[in-house]
Amino acid sequence: MENITRWTGLMIIVSGLMACGNDKPAGPATPPPAAVGVYTAATGDATYYDEYPATVAALNQVDIKPQVSGNITHIFFQDGQHVRKGEPLYEIDQQQYKAQYEAAVANLNVAKANLAKSQQDADRYTDLSQKDAIARQTLDHALADLEANKRQVEAAQANVSSVQTSLKYSMIYAPFDGTIGISQVKLGTAVYPQTLLNTVSSDNPLAVDVALDEKKIPRFSALLQQKPAANDSTFTFVQPDGSVYPFPGRILLLDRAVDPTTGTIKARLTFPNPKNALRPGVTGNVRVENKGAIGSILIPFKSVIEQMGENFVFIVGDSSKVSQRKVQLGARVGDKIVARDGVQAGEKVVTEGVQKIRDGVKVQVGTPGAKPPAQAGAPQGK
């Protein structure tokens, strides 16, 4: 009986030890699927703008230089004002040119008087020669004098025209409507031919020049052939401060040839400038509206991952598994970008939580960063 009791106690102890040996601590729970944010790819009209560096220029610009010498005796304008074609700008001292003109006219009158006298002598001697009343030599001399006096009259007339031109050039007029700059000379300044007096440039409209890659020639040639509507906004100008110039422009011409050193061609646009808000020399950007992506697939730009020069996105598929997919991208439109290939309309593209996932894993569509719900059977903290 005593042996049976000992054996029973021993079994109880062994059973207790085995029970203790099987009570191992629970291992770490399987992590929940990563929470990600998604965007459903949709078809949209991707109207966007291409931008090109541009410089404002005058369609017409002329340096004002005198063609005669003298002192400036009058300036008819205020620096920077708008001038009309034919308005006087500068006057160069006219006294010497007026005196030369009067002298030239007097010489012309003398030459004409001598011509009239020689004409009379030639007519009279011709009559007498026909009657054999004078020697032939006398008539020849009279005819020679007549020809000489004719040449003197022609020379005198040419001198009058020359002096008259100099007198005319002593007044300098605006060559066209435009804005005149700051005068380089003051009253009393002695000037000579080719002395720079000022510059006049046309101000409405103004040109905006853009250097285009030669690959853009077909597109801009097509734009050049189109007849834009009055309110067409294909071309807009972004000013240096980032503001958009309120008047749209239109393409005027493409340069005759591509620059072989840069592979670019100049395109010239024109913009109205009624308030003189644009000035030649200003730099900015020309925006060209592009409607070539109508009916395209748009996805958020932040969903794109770049690896080794290629672009990828994560797509949430069946069973909440994600697959990494290569995409071909087009133009960026605000915070979105055109997916030319790789994404279909209606597919869910991962936009947030991308750094926590990899190809083939399960995800939970929700708000990234939110605390996942507790799983059944997981140990609860005390």
Contacts in CASP RR format, 6 or more apart in sequence:
PFRMAT RR
TARGET T0000
AUTHOR 0000-0000-0000
METHOD contacts of the structure
MODEL  1
MENITRWTGLMIIVSGLMACGNDKPAGPATPPPAAVGVYTAATGDATYYD
EYPATVAALNQVDIKPQVSGNITHIFFQDGQHVRKGEPLYEIDQQQYKAQ
YEAAVANLNVAKANLAKSQQDADRYTDLSQKDAIARQTLDHALADLEANK
RQVEAAQANVSSVQTSLKYSMIYAPFDGTIGISQVKLGTAVYPQTLLNTV
SSDNPLAVDVALDEKKIPRFSALLQQKPAANDSTFTFVQPDGSVYPFPGR
ILLLDRAVDPTTGTIKARLTFPNPKNALRPGVTGNVRVENKGAIGSILIP
FKSVIEQMGENFVFIVGDSSKVSQRKVQLGARVGDKIVARDGVQAGEKVV
TEGVQKIRDGVKVQVGTPGAKPPAQAGAPQGK
26 379 0 8 1.000
29 375 0 8 1.000
29 378 0 8 1.000
29 379 0 8 1.000
32 364 0 8 1.000
32 372 0 8 1.000
32 373 0 8 1.000
32 375 0 8 1.000
33 320 0 8 1.000
33 361 0 8 1.000
33 362 0 8 1.000
33 363 0 8 1.000
33 364 0 8 1.000
34 353 0 8 1.000
34 356 0 8 1.000
34 357 0 8 1.000
34 361 0 8 1.000
34 363 0 8 1.000
34 364 0 8 1.000
34 368 0 8 1.000
35 353 0 8 1.000
35 363 0 8 1.000
35 364 0 8 1.000
35 365 0 8 1.000
35 366 0 8 1.000
35 367 0 8 1.000
35 368 0 8 1.000
35 369 0 8 1.000
35 370 0 8 1.000
35 372 0 8 1.000
36 314 0 8 1.000
36 316 0 8 1.000
36 322 0 8 1.000
36 350 0 8 1.000
36 351 0 8 1.000
36 352 0 8 1.000
36 353 0 8 1.000
36 354 0 8 1.000
36 356 0 8 1.000
36 357 0 8 1.000
36 363 0 8 1.000
36 364 0 8 1.000
36 365 0 8 1.000
36 366 0 8 1.000
36 368 0 8 1.000
37 350 0 8 1.000
37 351 0 8 1.000
37 352 0 8 1.000
37 353 0 8 1.000
37 365 0 8 1.000
37 366 0 8 1.000
37 367 0 8 1.000
37 368 0 8 1.000
38 316 0 8 1.000
38 348 0 8 1.000
38 349 0 8 1.000
38 350 0 8 1.000
38 351 0 8 1.000
38 365 0 8 1.000
38 366 0 8 1.000
39 299 0 8 1.000
39 300 0 8 1.000
39 303 0 8 1.000
39 348 0 8 1.000
39 349 0 8 1.000
39 351 0 8 1.000
40 346 0 8 1.000
40 347 0 8 1.000
40 348 0 8 1.000
40 349 0 8 1.000
41 297 0 8 1.000
41 298 0 8 1.000
41 299 0 8 1.000
41 339 0 8 1.000
41 343 0 8 1.000
41 344 0 8 1.000
41 345 0 8 1.000
41 346 0 8 1.000
41 347 0 8 1.000
41 348 0 8 1.000
41 349 0 8 1.000
42 297 0 8 1.000
42 298 0 8 1.000
42 345 0 8 1.000
42 346 0 8 1.000
43 295 0 8 1.000
43 296 0 8 1.000
43 297 0 8 1.000
43 298 0 8 1.000
43 345 0 8 1.000
44 294 0 8 1.000
44 295 0 8 1.000
44 296 0 8 1.000
44 297 0 8 1.000
44 298 0 8 1.000
45 291 0 8 1.000
45 293 0 8 1.000
45 294 0 8 1.000
45 295 0 8 1.000
45 296 0 8 1.000
46 292 0 8 1.000
46 293 0 8 1.000
46 294 0 8 1.000
46 295 0 8 1.000
46 296 0 8 1.000
46 298 0 8 1.000
46 331 0 8 1.000
46 333 0 8 1.000
46 336 0 8 1.000
46 338 0 8 1.000
47 289 0 8 1.000
47 290 0 8 1.000
47 291 0 8 1.000
47 293 0 8 1.000
47 294 0 8 1.000
47 333 0 8 1.000
48 289 0 8 1.000
48 290 0 8 1.000
48 293 0 8 1.000
48 331 0 8 1.000
48 332 0 8 1.000
48 333 0 8 1.000
48 334 0 8 1.000
49 236 0 8 1.000
49 287 0 8 1.000
49 288 0 8 1.000
49 289 0 8 1.000
49 290 0 8 1.000
50 287 0 8 1.000
50 288 0 8 1.000
50 290 0 8 1.000
50 331 0 8 1.000
51 238 0 8 1.000
51 285 0 8 1.000
51 286 0 8 1.000
51 287 0 8 1.000
51 288 0 8 1.000
52 210 0 8 1.000
52 211 0 8 1.000
52 212 0 8 1.000
52 285 0 8 1.000
52 286 0 8 1.000
52 288 0 8 1.000
53 210 0 8 1.000
53 211 0 8 1.000
53 283 0 8 1.000
53 284 0 8 1.000
53 285 0 8 1.000
54 208 0 8 1.000
54 209 0 8 1.000
54 210 0 8 1.000
54 237 0 8 1.000
54 269 0 8 1.000
54 283 0 8 1.000
54 284 0 8 1.000
54 285 0 8 1.000
54 286 0 8 1.000
55 208 0 8 1.000
55 209 0 8 1.000
55 281 0 8 1.000
55 282 0 8 1.000
55 283 0 8 1.000
55 284 0 8 1.000
56 206 0 8 1.000
56 207 0 8 1.000
56 208 0 8 1.000
56 278 0 8 1.000
56 279 0 8 1.000
56 280 0 8 1.000
56 281 0 8 1.000
56 282 0 8 1.000
56 283 0 8 1.000
56 284 0 8 1.000
57 206 0 8 1.000
57 207 0 8 1.000
57 208 0 8 1.000
57 209 0 8 1.000
57 280 0 8 1.000
57 281 0 8 1.000
58 201 0 8 1.000
58 202 0 8 1.000
58 203 0 8 1.000
58 206 0 8 1.000
58 207 0 8 1.000
58 280 0 8 1.000
59 202 0 8 1.000
59 205 0 8 1.000
59 206 0 8 1.000
59 207 0 8 1.000
59 270 0 8 1.000
60 176 0 8 1.000
60 201 0 8 1.000
60 202 0 8 1.000
61 199 0 8 1.000
61 200 0 8 1.000
61 201 0 8 1.000
61 202 0 8 1.000
61 280 0 8 1.000
62 175 0 8 1.000
62 176 0 8 1.000
62 199 0 8 1.000
62 200 0 8 1.000
62 201 0 8 1.000
63 196 0 8 1.000
63 198 0 8 1.000
63 199 0 8 1.000
64 89 0 8 1.000
64 90 0 8 1.000
64 172 0 8 1.000
64 180 0 8 1.000
64 196 0 8 1.000
64 197 0 8 1.000
64 198 0 8 1.000
64 199 0 8 1.000
64 200 0 8 1.000
65 193 0 8 1.000
65 194 0 8 1.000
65 195 0 8 1.000
65 196 0 8 1.000
65 197 0 8 1.000
66 90 0 8 1.000
66 92 0 8 1.000
66 169 0 8 1.000
66 172 0 8 1.000
66 191 0 8 1.000
66 192 0 8 1.000
66 193 0 8 1.000
66 194 0 8 1.000
66 195 0 8 1.000
66 197 0 8 1.000
67 169 0 8 1.000
67 193 0 8 1.000
68 92 0 8 1.000
68 97 0 8 1.000
68 166 0 8 1.000
68 169 0 8 1.000
68 170 0 8 1.000
68 193 0 8 1.000
69 92 0 8 1.000
69 190 0 8 1.000
69 191 0 8 1.000
69 192 0 8 1.000
69 193 0 8 1.000
70 92 0 8 1.000
70 93 0 8 1.000
70 96 0 8 1.000
70 170 0 8 1.000
70 190 0 8 1.000
70 191 0 8 1.000
70 192 0 8 1.000
71 92 0 8 1.000
71 93 0 8 1.000
71 188 0 8 1.000
71 189 0 8 1.000
71 190 0 8 1.000
71 191 0 8 1.000
72 90 0 8 1.000
72 91 0 8 1.000
72 92 0 8 1.000
72 93 0 8 1.000
72 185 0 8 1.000
72 186 0 8 1.000
72 187 0 8 1.000
72 188 0 8 1.000
72 189 0 8 1.000
72 191 0 8 1.000
73 91 0 8 1.000
73 92 0 8 1.000
73 93 0 8 1.000
73 94 0 8 1.000
73 187 0 8 1.000
73 188 0 8 1.000
74 88 0 8 1.000
74 90 0 8 1.000
74 91 0 8 1.000
74 187 0 8 1.000
75 89 0 8 1.000
75 90 0 8 1.000
75 91 0 8 1.000
75 183 0 8 1.000
75 186 0 8 1.000
75 187 0 8 1.000
76 87 0 8 1.000
76 88 0 8 1.000
76 89 0 8 1.000
76 90 0 8 1.000
76 91 0 8 1.000
77 83 0 8 1.000
77 87 0 8 1.000
77 89 0 8 1.000
77 180 0 8 1.000
79 180 0 8 1.000
79 181 0 8 1.000
79 182 0 8 1.000
79 183 0 8 1.000
80 179 0 8 1.000
80 180 0 8 1.000
80 181 0 8 1.000
80 182 0 8 1.000
81 179 0 8 1.000
81 180 0 8 1.000
82 177 0 8 1.000
82 178 0 8 1.000
82 179 0 8 1.000
82 180 0 8 1.000
82 203 0 8 1.000
82 276 0 8 1.000
83 89 0 8 1.000
83 174 0 8 1.000
83 177 0 8 1.000
83 178 0 8 1.000
83 179 0 8 1.000
83 180 0 8 1.000
83 200 0 8 1.000
84 174 0 8 1.000
84 177 0 8 1.000
85 174 0 8 1.000
85 175 0 8 1.000
85 176 0 8 1.000
85 177 0 8 1.000
86 173 0 8 1.000
86 174 0 8 1.000
86 175 0 8 1.000
87 173 0 8 1.000
87 174 0 8 1.000
88 171 0 8 1.000
88 172 0 8 1.000
88 173 0 8 1.000
88 174 0 8 1.000
89 172 0 8 1.000
89 173 0 8 1.000
89 174 0 8 1.000
89 180 0 8 1.000
89 197 0 8 1.000
89 198 0 8 1.000
90 171 0 8 1.000
90 172 0 8 1.000
90 185 0 8 1.000
90 197 0 8 1.000
90 198 0 8 1.000
91 170 0 8 1.000
91 171 0 8 1.000
91 172 0 8 1.000
92 169 0 8 1.000
92 170 0 8 1.000
92 171 0 8 1.000
92 172 0 8 1.000
92 191 0 8 1.000
93 170 0 8 1.000
94 167 0 8 1.000
94 170 0 8 1.000
94 171 0 8 1.000
97 163 0 8 1.000
97 166 0 8 1.000
97 167 0 8 1.000
97 170 0 8 1.000
98 167 0 8 1.000
100 163 0 8 1.000
100 166 0 8 1.000
100 167 0 8 1.000
101 160 0 8 1.000
101 163 0 8 1.000
101 164 0 8 1.000
101 167 0 8 1.000
103 163 0 8 1.000
104 156 0 8 1.000
104 159 0 8 1.000
104 160 0 8 1.000
104 162 0 8 1.000
104 163 0 8 1.000
104 164 0 8 1.000
105 160 0 8 1.000
107 156 0 8 1.000
107 159 0 8 1.000
108 153 0 8 1.000
108 156 0 8 1.000
108 157 0 8 1.000
108 159 0 8 1.000
108 160 0 8 1.000
110 156 0 8 1.000
111 149 0 8 1.000
111 152 0 8 1.000
111 153 0 8 1.000
111 155 0 8 1.000
111 156 0 8 1.000
112 153 0 8 1.000
112 156 0 8 1.000
114 149 0 8 1.000
114 152 0 8 1.000
115 146 0 8 1.000
115 149 0 8 1.000
115 150 0 8 1.000
115 152 0 8 1.000
115 153 0 8 1.000
117 149 0 8 1.000
118 142 0 8 1.000
118 145 0 8 1.000
118 146 0 8 1.000
118 148 0 8 1.000
118 149 0 8 1.000
119 146 0 8 1.000
119 149 0 8 1.000
121 142 0 8 1.000
121 145 0 8 1.000
121 146 0 8 1.000
122 139 0 8 1.000
122 142 0 8 1.000
122 143 0 8 1.000
122 145 0 8 1.000
122 146 0 8 1.000
125 134 0 8 1.000
125 138 0 8 1.000
125 139 0 8 1.000
125 142 0 8 1.000
125 143 0 8 1.000
126 139 0 8 1.000
128 134 0 8 1.000
128 139 0 8 1.000
129 136 0 8 1.000
129 138 0 8 1.000
129 139 0 8 1.000
172 197 0 8 1.000
174 180 0 8 1.000
174 200 0 8 1.000
175 200 0 8 1.000
176 200 0 8 1.000
176 202 0 8 1.000
177 202 0 8 1.000
178 200 0 8 1.000
178 201 0 8 1.000
178 202 0 8 1.000
178 203 0 8 1.000
178 204 0 8 1.000
179 200 0 8 1.000
179 201 0 8 1.000
179 203 0 8 1.000
179 276 0 8 1.000
180 198 0 8 1.000
180 199 0 8 1.000
180 200 0 8 1.000
181 198 0 8 1.000
181 199 0 8 1.000
181 200 0 8 1.000
182 198 0 8 1.000
183 197 0 8 1.000
183 198 0 8 1.000
184 196 0 8 1.000
184 197 0 8 1.000
184 198 0 8 1.000
185 191 0 8 1.000
185 195 0 8 1.000
185 197 0 8 1.000
191 197 0 8 1.000
201 280 0 8 1.000
203 273 0 8 1.000
203 276 0 8 1.000
204 272 0 8 1.000
204 273 0 8 1.000
204 274 0 8 1.000
204 276 0 8 1.000
205 270 0 8 1.000
205 271 0 8 1.000
205 272 0 8 1.000
205 273 0 8 1.000
206 270 0 8 1.000
206 271 0 8 1.000
206 273 0 8 1.000
206 278 0 8 1.000
206 280 0 8 1.000
207 252 0 8 1.000
207 268 0 8 1.000
207 269 0 8 1.000
207 270 0 8 1.000
208 237 0 8 1.000
208 249 0 8 1.000
208 268 0 8 1.000
208 269 0 8 1.000
208 270 0 8 1.000
208 271 0 8 1.000
208 286 0 8 1.000
209 266 0 8 1.000
209 267 0 8 1.000
209 268 0 8 1.000
209 269 0 8 1.000
210 266 0 8 1.000
210 267 0 8 1.000
210 268 0 8 1.000
210 269 0 8 1.000
210 286 0 8 1.000
211 262 0 8 1.000
211 264 0 8 1.000
211 265 0 8 1.000
211 266 0 8 1.000
211 267 0 8 1.000
212 220 0 8 1.000
212 264 0 8 1.000
212 265 0 8 1.000
212 266 0 8 1.000
212 267 0 8 1.000
213 263 0 8 1.000
213 264 0 8 1.000
214 258 0 8 1.000
214 263 0 8 1.000
214 264 0 8 1.000
214 265 0 8 1.000
217 254 0 8 1.000
217 258 0 8 1.000
217 265 0 8 1.000
220 251 0 8 1.000
220 254 0 8 1.000
220 267 0 8 1.000
221 254 0 8 1.000
223 234 0 8 1.000
223 251 0 8 1.000
223 288 0 8 1.000
224 251 0 8 1.000
224 253 0 8 1.000
224 254 0 8 1.000
228 234 0 8 1.000
228 250 0 8 1.000
231 248 0 8 1.000
232 248 0 8 1.000
232 249 0 8 1.000
232 250 0 8 1.000
233 248 0 8 1.000
233 289 0 8 1.000
234 248 0 8 1.000
234 249 0 8 1.000
234 250 0 8 1.000
234 288 0 8 1.000
234 289 0 8 1.000
235 248 0 8 1.000
235 249 0 8 1.000
235 250 0 8 1.000
235 251 0 8 1.000
235 269 0 8 1.000
235 286 0 8 1.000
235 287 0 8 1.000
235 288 0 8 1.000
235 289 0 8 1.000
236 244 0 8 1.000
236 245 0 8 1.000
236 248 0 8 1.000
236 249 0 8 1.000
236 286 0 8 1.000
236 287 0 8 1.000
236 289 0 8 1.000
237 244 0 8 1.000
237 245 0 8 1.000
237 249 0 8 1.000
237 271 0 8 1.000
237 278 0 8 1.000
237 284 0 8 1.000
237 285 0 8 1.000
237 286 0 8 1.000
237 287 0 8 1.000
238 244 0 8 1.000
238 245 0 8 1.000
238 284 0 8 1.000
238 285 0 8 1.000
238 286 0 8 1.000
238 287 0 8 1.000
239 245 0 8 1.000
239 282 0 8 1.000
239 284 0 8 1.000
240 282 0 8 1.000
240 283 0 8 1.000
240 284 0 8 1.000
244 287 0 8 1.000
245 271 0 8 1.000
245 277 0 8 1.000
245 278 0 8 1.000
247 271 0 8 1.000
247 272 0 8 1.000
247 273 0 8 1.000
247 274 0 8 1.000
248 271 0 8 1.000
249 269 0 8 1.000
249 270 0 8 1.000
249 271 0 8 1.000
249 272 0 8 1.000
250 269 0 8 1.000
250 270 0 8 1.000
251 267 0 8 1.000
251 268 0 8 1.000
251 269 0 8 1.000
252 268 0 8 1.000
252 269 0 8 1.000
252 270 0 8 1.000
253 267 0 8 1.000
253 268 0 8 1.000
254 265 0 8 1.000
254 266 0 8 1.000
254 267 0 8 1.000
254 268 0 8 1.000
255 265 0 8 1.000
255 266 0 8 1.000
255 267 0 8 1.000
255 268 0 8 1.000
257 265 0 8 1.000
258 264 0 8 1.000
258 265 0 8 1.000
259 265 0 8 1.000
269 286 0 8 1.000
271 278 0 8 1.000
290 331 0 8 1.000
293 330 0 8 1.000
293 331 0 8 1.000
293 333 0 8 1.000
293 338 0 8 1.000
296 330 0 8 1.000
296 338 0 8 1.000
296 339 0 8 1.000
296 340 0 8 1.000
297 338 0 8 1.000
297 339 0 8 1.000
297 340 0 8 1.000
297 343 0 8 1.000
297 344 0 8 1.000
297 345 0 8 1.000
298 333 0 8 1.000
298 336 0 8 1.000
298 337 0 8 1.000
298 338 0 8 1.000
298 339 0 8 1.000
299 313 0 8 1.000
299 327 0 8 1.000
299 336 0 8 1.000
299 337 0 8 1.000
299 339 0 8 1.000
299 343 0 8 1.000
299 349 0 8 1.000
300 335 0 8 1.000
300 336 0 8 1.000
300 337 0 8 1.000
300 349 0 8 1.000
300 351 0 8 1.000
301 332 0 8 1.000
301 334 0 8 1.000
301 335 0 8 1.000
301 336 0 8 1.000
301 337 0 8 1.000
302 335 0 8 1.000
302 351 0 8 1.000
302 352 0 8 1.000
303 313 0 8 1.000
303 314 0 8 1.000
303 349 0 8 1.000
303 350 0 8 1.000
303 351 0 8 1.000
303 354 0 8 1.000
304 311 0 8 1.000
304 312 0 8 1.000
304 313 0 8 1.000
304 327 0 8 1.000
304 329 0 8 1.000
304 337 0 8 1.000
305 311 0 8 1.000
305 312 0 8 1.000
305 313 0 8 1.000
305 314 0 8 1.000
305 354 0 8 1.000
306 312 0 8 1.000
310 326 0 8 1.000
311 326 0 8 1.000
311 327 0 8 1.000
311 328 0 8 1.000
311 329 0 8 1.000
312 324 0 8 1.000
312 325 0 8 1.000
312 326 0 8 1.000
312 327 0 8 1.000
313 324 0 8 1.000
313 325 0 8 1.000
313 327 0 8 1.000
313 339 0 8 1.000
313 343 0 8 1.000
313 349 0 8 1.000
313 350 0 8 1.000
314 322 0 8 1.000
314 323 0 8 1.000
314 324 0 8 1.000
314 325 0 8 1.000
314 349 0 8 1.000
314 350 0 8 1.000
314 354 0 8 1.000
314 357 0 8 1.000
314 359 0 8 1.000
315 322 0 8 1.000
315 323 0 8 1.000
315 325 0 8 1.000
315 343 0 8 1.000
315 347 0 8 1.000
315 348 0 8 1.000
315 349 0 8 1.000
315 350 0 8 1.000
316 322 0 8 1.000
316 348 0 8 1.000
316 349 0 8 1.000
316 350 0 8 1.000
316 363 0 8 1.000
316 365 0 8 1.000
317 323 0 8 1.000
317 347 0 8 1.000
317 348 0 8 1.000
319 362 0 8 1.000
320 362 0 8 1.000
320 363 0 8 1.000
320 364 0 8 1.000
320 365 0 8 1.000
321 360 0 8 1.000
321 361 0 8 1.000
321 362 0 8 1.000
321 363 0 8 1.000
322 350 0 8 1.000
322 357 0 8 1.000
322 359 0 8 1.000
322 360 0 8 1.000
322 361 0 8 1.000
322 362 0 8 1.000
322 363 0 8 1.000
323 359 0 8 1.000
323 360 0 8 1.000
324 358 0 8 1.000
324 359 0 8 1.000
325 342 0 8 1.000
325 343 0 8 1.000
326 342 0 8 1.000
327 339 0 8 1.000
327 340 0 8 1.000
327 341 0 8 1.000
327 342 0 8 1.000
327 343 0 8 1.000
328 339 0 8 1.000
328 340 0 8 1.000
328 341 0 8 1.000
328 342 0 8 1.000
329 337 0 8 1.000
329 338 0 8 1.000
329 339 0 8 1.000
329 340 0 8 1.000
330 337 0 8 1.000
330 338 0 8 1.000
330 339 0 8 1.000
330 340 0 8 1.000
331 337 0 8 1.000
331 338 0 8 1.000
332 338 0 8 1.000
343 349 0 8 1.000
348 365 0 8 1.000
350 357 0 8 1.000
350 363 0 8 1.000
352 368 0 8 1.000
353 368 0 8 1.000
356 368 0 8 1.000
357 363 0 8 1.000
364 372 0 8 1.000
374 380 0 8 1.000
END
